[in-house]
Amino acid sequence: MADRHRAVGRNAALIALGALVLAALHPAASAETSSDHAPAPTAAQTLGADKPSPEVLRALERDLRLTPAQASTRLVNEAEADTRAGLLHNALGTRYAGAWVQGATAAELTVATTNRADLPRIKAQGARAAVVRWTLGDLRSAKRKLDAAATRVSTAGTPVWYTDVRTNRVVVEATSRAVATAFVKAAGVSTDRVRIRLSAHRPHLLADLLGGDAYYIDATARCSIGFSVTKAAQQGFVTAGHCGKPGSRTAGSDKTDQGTFQASTFPGKDMAWVGVNANWTATPDVKAANGQEVQVAGSAEALVGASVCRSGSTSGWHCGTIQQRDTTVSYAEGTVDGLTRTDVCAEPGDSGGPYVAGVQAQGTTSGGSGDCTSGGTTFFQPVNPTLSDFGLTLKTTGQTSAAGQNSGTTDAWSAGRVYEVGTTVTHGQIRYRCLQTHQAQNVWAPDVTPALWQRV
């Protein structure tokens, strides 16, 4: 593959390669108009799902076994479903128990609640309703207890646990039922909130110290660029935290000086960012197949069940679906919380690389098991927490102000900030509530993006 990371004087482009450390639903019911006459853009139009990259479509056709028409329709349906799920999340409040899409074209959105009285409201949004026992808050509370227990007891036999909204349980993956039962008991979690899944696989960080493509850390390890970012005047990229420590030096694939790790968190989280020198320029590009690129337009978080594609310097460009969010993985090197589990394959050399849903950035590769011959499971660090924790601005095709800027009001909407579902802001003296977790952009102001914001 063509190496777009190679420095060529001051005009070299910093392309998001993607790699591991080698060491249609109806429009949202709340849609407003962006002016007195013009209709507001649909969710698919806002998020760029109506004009997907040919490389994304080809990979979805190959890996999800879809026809060209199904691949295009799936991306539009997923974008519209995200907005619907956000509306219902806010409307159901504490009774909300999660949402997911399913079907070849993601045509079916399911929203779970603990109260049957919510069924008409869910169905009115064109979604299937599921009445369950536990709220999403209940499940997250149980998972937090497991996270806390992991700091006290060994998790060698229970390497993965996560909130599974589709089964309305916290799933513990373990080598034996006895080991899982002991872990759950040590955490003080009620067994009726837990499902045990037996698995012989233990996820590992996809690392190798043999060197290779992408970028090098302290002349010993190799990782891959995730997404280009900026912080004030400093350009750089996000990657996996296990790739390097603050102060670690990096070199490009041609071994020329590239930059320095500015911040890194691992374990606990698996996030880092590298500030680059003047020979490298941040771009919104992610390397796909055959020397082609996908341009990132934002960071709107996709639903469980949505399609996602990953780029890696070892295994290349592959797609799959999001299996679960809020996943904890106990690697041999330490435990990481808040990861997203996928069925996209990966191999050593792909760490730190990007995951995209359509043209929306999702996260950077952390680790996994299996390979791209027999299939596998991978985990990524969501990108929005990385942007928020480090005060970074994602490089996109749109315009985004520096992270954290505002107009002087604590709850005033501000481009560059990361907003989570349910967050309320003021814009133009009007209150809005967030429908999808994302980093705000200048072109995504609340009054013109009903796909992301609901007027309250």
PyMOL commands that set and color helices and strands:
alter all, ss='L'
color gray80, all
select helices_A, chain A and resi 9-11+43-47+54-63+68-95+116-124+136-149+177-187+191-193+241-243+383-390+442-444+446-448
alter helices_A, ss='H'
color red, helices_A
select strands_A, chain A and resi 13-16+96-102+108-113+128-131+160-164+169-174+194-198+204-205+215-217+221-223+227-231+234-239+249-251+257-265+271-276+281-287+293-295+307-312+316-331+334-342+354-357+360-371+375-382+393-394+418-419+424-427+430-434+438-439+453-455
alter strands_A, ss='S'
color yellow, strands_A
deselect
rebuild
show_as cartoon
